[in-house]
Amino acid sequence: MMTKESEHYNFLKGLLIGGIMGAVAGLLLAPKSGKELREELKRKGSETWDETKHLYSDTWGKVKAILDDAMERAEELKKEAQRQLSEAKQKAKEILKEAEEKKAESAPKAE
C-alpha cells in the first residue's frame, strides 16, 4: 500500500523528469546553431539543477517535519498507553484487595 508521501514523491519525480524531457526536446527541435544549442542546453541544465536542488531541499524539509511530528505523536501515544496501563494495574490491585477483604470477612461467618 502506497503512503500519501510516496504518492507525492512519485508525482514530483514524474513531474521533474517530464519537465526535463520536455525542455530537452524543445531545445533539440528548435532551429538554432550548434553553439547556441550547447549554450542553451548548458543554461537550461544549470537552471534545472538549481530547481531540482531547491525542490529537494523543500521536500526534505517537509518530510523531516512530518517525521518529527509523527515521532512526537508516537511518543505521546506511548506515554498515554503507559499511563492507562498503570491506572489499570492499580485498579486491578484495588479490586483484588477488596475481594480478599470480602473473602476474609465472610470466612469467619461461615464457621
Secondary structure, 3 states (H helix, E strand, C coil): CCCHHHHHHHHHHHHHHHHHHHHHHHHHHCCCCHHHHHHHHHHHHHHHHHHHHHHHHHHHHHHHHHHHHHHHHHHHHHHHHHHHHHHHHHHHHHHHHHHHHHHHHHHHHHC
